[in-house]
Amino acid sequence: MTFPSLANTSAQVRAGRLSPVDVVSDCLTKVDELQPKLNAFITVLADQAVAVAQLKRAGAIETG
């Protein structure tokens, strides 16, 4: 199982080649897929994560 690096993903979001919403969505999909096997999360705040990603995409918030 391989994942793109955080640095690469961040650069792609900054360049507009990836949407923050897509990144969060992909991560949440992976969490849903692996959680039954790994039981790694107590709480997943999916709705909040998507809401923040939507704000970022709209330019309503600045990050890093």
C-alpha positions as CSV (number, residue, x, y, z in Angstrom):
1,M,0.0,0.0,0.0
2,T,1.6,3.3,-1.1
3,F,0.4,6.8,-0.5
4,P,1.6,10.0,-2.2
5,S,3.9,12.1,0.0
6,L,2.4,14.9,2.0
7,A,4.8,17.4,0.4
8,N,3.7,16.3,-3.1
9,T,0.0,16.4,-2.2
10,S,0.4,19.9,-0.6
11,A,2.3,21.2,-3.7
12,Q,-0.5,19.8,-5.9
13,V,-3.2,21.5,-3.9
14,R,-1.2,24.8,-3.9
15,A,-0.8,24.6,-7.7
16,G,-4.5,23.9,-8.1
17,R,-4.1,20.4,-9.6
18,L,-5.8,18.9,-6.6
19,S,-8.8,20.1,-4.6
20,P,-8.6,20.1,-0.8
21,V,-12.0,18.5,-0.9
22,D,-10.7,15.7,-3.1
23,V,-7.7,15.1,-0.7
24,V,-10.0,14.9,2.3
25,S,-12.4,12.7,0.5
26,D,-9.7,10.3,-0.5
27,C,-8.4,10.2,3.1
28,L,-11.9,9.5,4.5
29,T,-12.4,6.8,2.0
30,K,-9.2,5.1,3.1
31,V,-10.2,5.5,6.7
32,D,-13.5,3.8,6.0
33,E,-11.7,1.0,4.2
34,L,-9.1,0.3,6.8
35,Q,-10.9,1.1,10.1
36,P,-12.7,-2.2,10.4
37,K,-9.3,-4.0,10.2
38,L,-7.1,-1.6,12.1
39,N,-9.6,-0.1,14.6
40,A,-7.2,2.9,14.7
41,F,-9.8,5.7,15.2
42,I,-12.1,6.4,18.1
43,T,-13.8,9.4,16.4
44,V,-13.7,10.5,12.8
45,L,-15.0,14.0,12.2
46,A,-15.7,13.5,8.5
47,D,-18.3,16.3,8.2
48,Q,-16.1,18.8,9.8
49,A,-13.1,17.8,7.7
50,V,-15.1,18.2,4.5
51,A,-16.5,21.6,5.7
52,V,-13.0,22.9,6.4
53,A,-11.7,21.6,3.0
54,Q,-14.6,23.4,1.3
55,L,-13.7,26.6,3.0
56,K,-10.1,26.2,1.9
57,R,-11.2,25.5,-1.7
58,A,-13.3,28.6,-1.6
59,G,-10.4,30.7,-0.3
60,A,-12.3,31.5,2.9
61,I,-9.4,30.3,5.0
62,E,-5.6,30.3,4.7
63,T,-3.4,27.5,5.8
64,G,0.3,26.9,6.1
